[in-house]
Amino acid sequence: MKIPSNVSGVLLDIDWNRMVEVDLPIIKETRTIEYKDNVIEHGVDTYGEVMLMGDLHIGHASHTGNPFNTHLKFLEDRPHIKIGLMGDYIEYASKSFFVKDEVMGVDEQIDVFVKKFKPLADRIFFMLWGNHEERHAKYTDSKRLLRGISAEIGVSEHCYVADPQRGVHAVLKAGDKIYGLYAHHSKTGAIVNKTIQLRRAGFQNMSSIIAQGHTHHLGYEQRTFREMDVDEGNVRMITRRQWLVSTGCFIKDAGYAEARSYPLSTVGAPIIRLYSTKNKVEVTDIAQDYQAYLSRGGVVFGAKDGVQNWQNIYDNDNSFGVHKKCLI
C-alpha cells in the first residue's frame, strides 16, 4: 500500500474501519438542447445514483405515509439507485421525554420497516443508528438491535451496519471516478442554523459529500476549498468542492416540534447523482424534479384529511401502495 504524503497534513494514522466500497451501476442519459428548432447541444451523460433515507419515524402519528410509499415506489422503478439508511427508522417513544404520540407498538414499527425495505435489501449499502434506535441501546445495554433488524431485512454481507453513535465512510465508484461520502445521523442541537454541524463534519472529514440526518431538513450547500496535493508526482494547489447534504425526513408537524417552535420539517430524501465521465455531483429530490410521483395516487404534500388507516397504508401492496385516507 502506498503511504500518503504529508503535503495537506502530517500523516498520523491510516484507518480502514467504518469504510464501505460501492460500485455504482451506471446509467446513460441522452440530452438535447434546442432553440427555435435548432440543436444547440447534444450529448450523453453517464452516472450512478444513491438515495439517502432516514428519519422515517414509523409509528408516530405524524409519519408521512404517502410520501414514504412514493419514495419506495420511485426506488422500485429505478433499480440502479443504491440506498443509504440514515437512522430513526422507528419512533420508539416509550423512553422519550416528550408526550407519546404513537399509533403502533415498537414491534409493529419494526415489522413495517422490515417489510418495506426487504424488497430493496440488496441495494442497501449502509445502515446507521438514529437517536430513536439508540434509546434501546441506552436502556437495555445492548447494541444488537440494528444488526437484528438488518438480518431480518436480509441486507448483503457488503452492507455496513454501524454501531450506535457512529457514522460511515463510503467510497462511491462511478466508472473511473471515485467520490467519498461521510454520513452520520448526527446529534446537533443547532435547530435554527442546521448547517453548523454539517460544516464541522466537513472540516473534519475531507470527503466529496457530507450527509447528516436528525434535523428533519432536506437540502444542501456547497463548500469550495484549496489544498496542497500530489498530482502525477508533483505538488500542486488543488481546488475542490464539497457537498453538505441534509437528508430530510418522513414526519410532518409533530407536536413536540411545534411546542418548541422548531423550523418546519422538509419531507423527502435526497438523490445524489455522481457522474462517471466528469468531476460532477448533483443533488436533487422527488419533490423538486419528479412531480409525476407526487401526483399519482392522491399524493399531495401538506394535505391531511384527519383519517389514518395504518393497516391500509402498510399492508396494501397494490398499484403504487398509497392511499388518500392517510395522514401525509
Summary of the structure (lengths in Angstrom):
residues: 328
radius of gyration: 20.7
end to end distance: 51.3
largest distance: 67.3
contacts: 1009
relative contact order: 0.17
helix: 27%
strand: 33%
